[in-house]
């Protein structure tokens, strides 16, 4: 009798854990411009400290073109149309690097990424260029 109660309690705990872990990550597809994440972060921080209207003065398209990934880029991010920045996990960085090397030099890479989002990082399943 006690072993049945213990196994039922364990099963309920495992079910609760899976539900919580599913709530923390969101699977889906994200589309945006692929950029060198370090370069883009530097461009975002490069502001005049006394300027309070930085969003007005920024040229997001120039920043995306300037930070377009190259063959030696190691860390990547996606900049969505609304300006949201999502970084890629280590496996995603490797897949993005392979994609950039295979595609060649471009001024802008628009990609679709599938995977699971946790906070601001995607655990990448696949990445492809969108035309």
Secondary structure, 3 states (H helix, E strand, C coil): CHHHHHHHHHHHHHHHHHHHHHHHCEEEEEEEEEEEHHHHHHHHHCCCCCCCCHHHHCCHHHHHHHCECCCCCCCEEEECCCCCEEEECHHHHHHHHHHHHHHCCCCCEEEEEEEEEECCEEEEEEEEECC
